[in-house]
Amino acid sequence: MVMAAAMVVCASGQAAEPVTLGIRVVDYTQRAGEALATAEHHVARVFGAAGITIVWREVPPTAAAAPDQVTVLILSEAMIEAKTAKDGIAPSVLGTAVPPPTRRAWIFFRRIEDAAFQQDQSPGLVLGHVIVHEVAHMVANIGHSEAGVMAAAFSPSLETFQGFTSEQGRELRAAVQTNGKSVVLDARARRRPFQLDGR
């Protein structure tokens, strides 16, 4: 009952005026296709429960981002090594994001595959969970919570739907609606790491 209360989904979001958020996905691994298909459905489901429609676009690296999109980069193993060494990111971190003007998340796909295997989960579901988490940081600067999709560490209990709380849903919708269709973020320049539980 405590878990259910902590992960309450924003039911009022479905009654509110629908808002749309574009997610531009660049897959540098060139092998995450099946996992990305599962992730897309999971991301759409979680944001949809909060009253936000997701427009998902998988694009080549050369494609420019539109003003109303956030960018999610699925990094190759070589890119993970370079990114984590440069920024001093711990081996347990699955993804990280920065606020504007960058509006970008870096997702460490091989680590997600490893975490999914260790936790006996679908890589696509774990990938979707991490994308939801990082996009929420980017869009509304939502901080970490004790439980649910915004918990700081990945939990293996993904068989239970982990959505946004009502308050988080309101913050997300307000952020997406700010300045028409543009995504305007709180410009606190800090990274938001998301890591594997127990590491």
Secondary structure, DSSP 8 states (H G I E B T S, - for coil): -HHHHHT---THHHHS--EEEEEEEEESSS--HHHHHHHHHHHHHHHHHTTEEEEEEE--TTS---TTEEEEEEE-HHHHHHHHHHHT--TTEEEEEE-TTT-EEEEEHHHHHHHHHHTT--HHHHHHHHHHHHHHHHHH----BSSSTTBSEE-S-TTS-----HHHHHHHHHHHHTTTT------------EEETT-
